[in-house]
Amino acid sequence: MIASVTEAKRKLLEFARLASVGKTVMLTRRGTPYVVMMSAAEYESIQETLDILSDPEALSSLAKSKEDIQTGRLVSWKDVKNPY
């Protein structure tokens, strides 16, 4: 949803409710994107993703995991639970 800041002043609770259920609300100022409203859960998810993407060690581990999947180097859940 896209709305002006002026409209947001009148409909803040409605926009907050929309954001809380997963709708992104873009507020504009003089027709230019200005602020985005989103749920706290979505914000936290984005922050976690940025943390991972900025951590070279985590990125390396992720790349190795993807390679393991592509080459079939996998362990079944059954084997993880009962290794012997």
PyMOL commands that set and color helices and strands:
alter all, ss='L'
color gray80, all
select helices_A, chain A and resi 5-10+12-20+40-53+56-71+77-81
alter helices_A, ss='H'
color red, helices_A
select strands_A, chain A and resi 2-4+25-29+32-37
alter strands_A, ss='S'
color yellow, strands_A
deselect
rebuild
show_as cartoon
